[in-house]
Amino acid sequence: GGDGIEIEKDLIALGVSVEMADHDTIVLLATIADDDARFAILTQAILNVLGKCSKIPRTSATSLSWKIAPTIAMSMRDAYFAKSSMVDANIAVGRTSADLIAPYPPGVAVLAPGEVITQEIMDGLTQAKSDGVRIAYASDPTLKTYRVVN
C-alpha cells in the first residue's frame, strides 16, 4: 500500500539518503564505507516508515516510459542537430521534439528528439512532475516550455 515517492520523503526526513524513487520503486545506495551501525539505522528507518503505510494494496503505477508509443517525425540525429527553439507548452502539441525528456526514475525517455509531442505525453510528464518525480535531460525541467524543431 505504500507509495515510493511518499516513502522517499519520509526516509529523507529521517536522514536516509535516497538515490531515486517513483510510485513503485525506491533505490538506496550502499558503499563499503557503510557499516553495521549504519545499516541498523537504515533498517529501523525503513520499518518506521513502512509501519505508517496503508495495509491495503494499491495498483502499480506503470511508468509513463512503458505506456507511450512514440510517433516519429524525423530521425533522432536530424532532430538533435536541427535548428530549434523553445515554445510554450500550450503550443507544443503536434510539434517535433528536439529534446530528450525522461522521468527519473526510471530514466527511460518518454520523449526523444524527432518524436511528435502529444497531449498524452505532456499530460503524463506534467503528472509525473507534480507527483514529485524528477524530470531529467529536458532543456526546461519545469515543463513550461519545450525545445522543438523549427
Secondary structure by P-SEA (a helix, b strand, c coil): cccaaaaaaaaaaaccccccccccbbbbbbcccccaaaaaaaaaaaaaaaaacccccccccccccccccccccccaaaaaacbbbbbcccccccccccbbbbccccccccccccccccaaaaaaaaaaaaaccccccccccccccccccc
